[in-house]
Amino acid sequence: MNPWEKVSIARMAERPTSEDYIRLIFDDFIELHGDRLYSDDKAIIGGIGLLEGIPVTVIGQQKGRSTKENIDRNFGMPHPEGYRKALRLMKQAEKFNRPIICFVDTPGAYCGLGAEERGQGEAIARNLFEMARLKVPIISVVIGEGGSGGALALAVSDRVWMLENSIYSILSPEGFASILWKDSKRAKEAAEVMKITAEDLLELGIIEKIIEEPDGGAHNSYHQISAELKDSFIKELEILNGLDEELLIENRYNRYRKQIKE
């Protein structure tokens, strides 16, 4: 498939959402709400669950399927309180020594007036800063759209993976085309040059792994893709849990410099 076809699949309403993966991968999940400052943002869900008996903190950006659900979830575009809720759960995970697993699926952070007034930029920047030095393992998986800083706020991790038909980029192809060529209708052309597919980003060293999807896409077998993700989480956490705190943080800091120590 070409990049634009992958963009179309990544945006499909039928694709499994964070909520679907949480239900199929983790046992006894308890959702936690609110940022303790303003409100509860339904575009981000998070809580505590068991991964084969191991307590983990799970956080994901959540889209809806119907128009009503999408309005309720703000089309998966978090407000500042969503990112602050995510950070609250991450700090709680650090306190109780729980690994963190993040599901990334957003067109980008919400850029409305209210979000800006409540400190959207600061909330995202704070997540990047704090995630870089958390003392517990973090794994992030792009399951659909990984758009801009809104996605990065859940992806400063020890491992960043992508599903085969997901995308990860600084902005949408439509936004790219509008800025570069003043024509959003050239989005398909933009997708070709932006290097937003899992294959491109693995080759560039931005991600560590591609999770293969069932034929046609993850929406064709929720259970198959969930089982593959679960197995990958278990294996990777065995490795990350074996690192001491200082080495874990050092490797995360150096991840983008490719100076990883064994």
N, C-alpha and C positions, 0 to 999 in steps of 0.2 A: 504493500500500500504506500501511496505517496503521503507526504506530511499533512496535506489538507484532509485526506481521508481519515488520518489518525486524529486530527482535530475534531472531526465530526463524530467519530466513535467516542472520544474522550468526553464529549459533551452530551452524549445520549442519556435521556432520562431513565432508560432501562438499566443502565450500569449499576452495579452494586454500590451503595453509599457507605460511608463510615459506619452508620448504624447497622447496616447489613453485616459488615465484616465483624463488628464487635459481637453481634448476636451469634455468629457462626464460629468464631475463633475462641472467644473467652467465656469462661464459666462464671456464674454468680456475679455478673456485672452490676455495679451500683452506680447510677449516675449522680453526679454532684453538680450543684447549680450555683451561679452567681459569682461576681468578682469581689464582693464585700465592699464595694465602693459605689456602684450605681445600679446595676440590674443584671439579669441573666440574659445572655445573648444566645438565642437558639441556633445561630449559624455555627456555633461550636458546641460540641457535646464532649463530655469528659467524665471520668470516674475511675473506679477501681474494679479490677477483675482478676481472674485466675487464668494463667496460661500453663496448662498441665500442672496445676497445683502451685505455681509460682505467682505470688501477688505482683501485679504490674499496674501502672497508671496508664490509661489509654485516653488519648485526646484526638478528636477528628473534626474537620470542617464538614458541615452537613448541609447538603442541598435537599430540596423537596422534589417530588415527582409531578404532582398536580400543580396547577396555578395557585391554589389555596395553600398548599404545603410550601411552595417556593416563596410566597409572600411571607408566610410565618417564619421561614428560615432565612429570609432576605436573600434568596437565590444563592446561598452559600457564601455571602460576602460579609465577613465579621465586622462589627463595630469595635471600638477600643475596649469596651467591657468584655468582649469575647476573648481578646488576646490577654487581657488581665486575668480573666478566669482561667485561661490555659496556663498562665504563669503561676497563678496561685496553686494549681494542681501539681505543676512541676516542682515547685518548692516544697510542697507537701510530700511528694514522692522522694525528694532528696532527704527530707527529715526522717522518713521511715525506710530509707534504703530500698526503694522500689524502682526497677527499670521503667523507662518511659517509652511508649510506642505511639507514634503520631501518624494519622492518616490525613494526607494533604489533598484537598479537592475544592478549589475556589478559583473563580475568575480573577479575584483580587480583593483586597480590603475595600470596604465600603467607603466611598469618597464623598458622602453627603455632608451638608453643612453641620449637622449635629455631631457627626463623627469627628469632624475637624475641630469643632469647639471643645470636644471632650478629650482631645489629644491623641488622634489616631497615629500620627507619626511617632510620637513619644512612646506609645504603647508597643508598636512594632519594634522600635529601636531597643526598648527595654528587654523585650523577649530575646532579641539577638544577643544582647550583652549578657543576660543571665544564663541563657542556654549554653553559651560558650564555656561557662565555668561550673556547670552543675556536676556534682560528684557521683552521678549514677549514669549507667548506659542509656543512650537515646538512639532509637531507630525511627526513621521517618520514611514513609512510603507514599509516593504520588500515585493516587488511584484513579484520577481523572484529569482535571485541569490543575496545574500548578502555576498560578498567575502572580507574578511580581512579588513585592514585599509581603503581600498578604499570605503567600505560600511560604516564603522564606522564614516568616515568624514562627513556623512550626517545623523548620527543617535545618536548623543549625545543630546537626546531629553527628553521632559517631559513624553512622551508616545512613546513606540516602539511597533508596531504591525507587524504581519506577515500574509500574505495570507496563506491559508491552505496548499497549495502545494509549498510554497517557502522554501528556505534554507538560513541559516545564519551561517557563520563559519569563523574560522581564516584563512583558505585557502581551496582550492578545494580538493575533495577526491583524485584526481590524484596526487596533490602535496603532500598531507599527506602520501599517499602510497609510493611515490618516496623517501620521506625523511625517513620515518620510516622503510620501508621494501625494499627500493631500487628497487621497482617494481611498476610502475604506473598502470600495469594491475590489481592490487589488489584494484582498486578504489572502486569497489562495496563493498568489505569487509571493506574498510576504512569508507565508508558512514555509515555502521552499528554501528561503535564504536565512531564516532565523535560527536554524539548528535547535529545534524544540522537541524532537522525538527522543525516545529512550535510547535508540541506537546512536544518535548523534552525541548525546550527553555522556553516554558510557565511553565513547571514543575520546571525548574531550576531557574525561576524568572528573566530570562534575558529579556523577553518581557511581556507586560501586556495583550495582547489580540490576538486571532486568528480570522481572517475574513474568514468565510466559503465561499467556492467556489461552483459554479454550478457543477452538476454531471459531472465527467470527467475532470474538470479543468476550470479555468477562461476563457480560449479561447472559451468555448462553449456558453458563454453569456456575452459579454462585458457590456451590459446594466444592467444586474442583479448584477454583482459584483461592477460596478460603483455606482449603486444606494445604495448598502449596505455600501460602503465606504463613500459616501456622507452623509448618515444618521449618520454614526458613527462620522465623522468629526464634524458635527453640534452639536451633543450631547456632545462630549468631549470638544469642544471649549467653550461651555456654562459654563462648570465646570472650565476650566483653566483660562478663562477670568475673573472669579470671584475672583481669588487669587491676592493679592497685589504683587508687584514686588519682594520684599524681600523674601516672602514666596515661590514664584515661583522658584526663583534662589536657595534658600536653599533646597527645595524639589528635584530639579534637581541634585544638588550636592550630596545630600544624597540618591538619588535613588538607587545607587549600594550598599549602606549600609543598605537599607531597613529601614530607619528611617524617614519615611514620616509623616509630620504633617498635620492634617486636618485643 
